[in-house]
Amino acid sequence: MTALELRADLLQEIIKNADNTDILQKVLEFFRSLTQKKTDPTEMTKEEFFAKLEKSREQAARGEVYSKHDDESFDDFFKRMSKEKCIK
């Protein structure tokens, strides 16, 4: 089905239900949920990134660092770090 055909079908269905405000409201909300840009919880500004980097440098300068043991897998390292509450 082409975009033109889909658009025509969609508009036909909307016109059929033009008097039903409940359906129109649900369709509108659903359409907006599909088309609105989703926010990325990990996104940060350039300033926030550099502030985080500076905080990390300060922690490292104070010796607040963690090292992986030679015989430790990364999975085990991350588990150990989460238990030590250093990962937030």
C-alpha positions as CSV (number, residue, x, y, z in Angstrom):
1,M,0.0,0.0,0.0
2,T,1.4,3.4,-0.9
3,A,1.5,6.4,1.5
4,L,-1.2,8.0,-0.5
5,E,-3.5,5.0,-0.1
6,L,-2.7,4.7,3.6
7,R,-3.5,8.4,4.1
8,A,-6.8,8.0,2.2
9,D,-7.8,5.0,4.3
10,L,-6.8,6.7,7.5
11,L,-8.8,9.9,6.7
12,Q,-11.8,7.7,5.7
13,E,-11.8,6.0,9.1
14,I,-11.4,9.4,10.9
15,I,-14.3,10.8,8.9
16,K,-16.5,7.8,9.8
17,N,-15.9,8.5,13.5
18,A,-15.8,12.3,13.3
19,D,-18.7,12.6,15.8
20,N,-17.1,10.3,18.4
21,T,-14.9,12.5,20.5
22,D,-13.6,9.6,22.7
23,I,-12.3,7.7,19.7
24,L,-10.9,10.9,18.1
25,Q,-9.1,11.8,21.4
26,K,-7.6,8.3,21.7
27,V,-6.5,8.4,18.0
28,L,-4.9,11.8,18.5
29,E,-3.1,10.8,21.7
30,F,-1.8,7.6,20.0
31,F,-0.7,9.4,16.9
32,R,1.2,12.0,19.0
33,S,2.9,9.2,21.0
34,L,4.1,7.7,17.8
35,T,5.4,10.9,16.3
36,Q,6.8,12.9,19.2
37,K,10.5,12.7,19.8
38,K,11.4,10.5,22.7
39,T,13.9,12.0,25.2
40,D,17.1,10.1,25.7
41,P,17.7,9.8,29.5
42,T,21.5,9.5,28.8
43,E,21.6,12.7,26.7
44,M,23.5,15.6,28.3
45,T,24.7,19.0,27.3
46,K,28.3,19.8,26.4
47,E,28.6,21.7,29.7
48,E,27.2,18.7,31.7
49,F,29.6,16.3,30.0
50,F,32.6,18.5,30.8
51,A,31.4,19.0,34.4
52,K,31.1,15.2,34.8
53,L,34.6,14.8,33.3
54,E,36.1,17.4,35.7
55,K,34.4,15.7,38.7
56,S,36.0,12.5,37.6
57,R,39.4,14.1,37.3
58,E,39.1,15.6,40.8
59,Q,38.1,12.2,42.2
60,A,41.1,10.6,40.5
61,A,43.4,13.3,41.9
62,R,42.1,12.5,45.4
63,G,42.9,8.8,44.8
64,E,39.2,7.8,44.7
65,V,39.7,5.2,42.0
66,Y,38.9,1.5,41.6
67,S,40.9,-1.0,39.8
68,K,40.1,-4.4,38.3
69,H,42.0,-7.2,39.8
70,D,44.2,-9.2,37.4
71,D,42.3,-12.4,38.0
72,E,38.9,-10.7,37.9
73,S,36.5,-10.7,35.0
74,F,34.8,-7.4,34.1
75,D,31.4,-8.9,35.2
76,D,32.9,-9.7,38.6
77,F,34.5,-6.2,38.7
78,F,31.2,-4.5,38.0
79,K,29.5,-6.7,40.6
80,R,32.1,-5.8,43.2
81,M,31.8,-2.1,42.4
82,S,28.0,-2.2,42.7
83,K,28.4,-3.8,46.1
84,E,30.9,-1.1,47.1
85,K,28.3,1.5,46.0
86,C,30.6,3.3,43.7
87,I,28.4,2.9,40.6
88,K,25.4,5.2,40.8
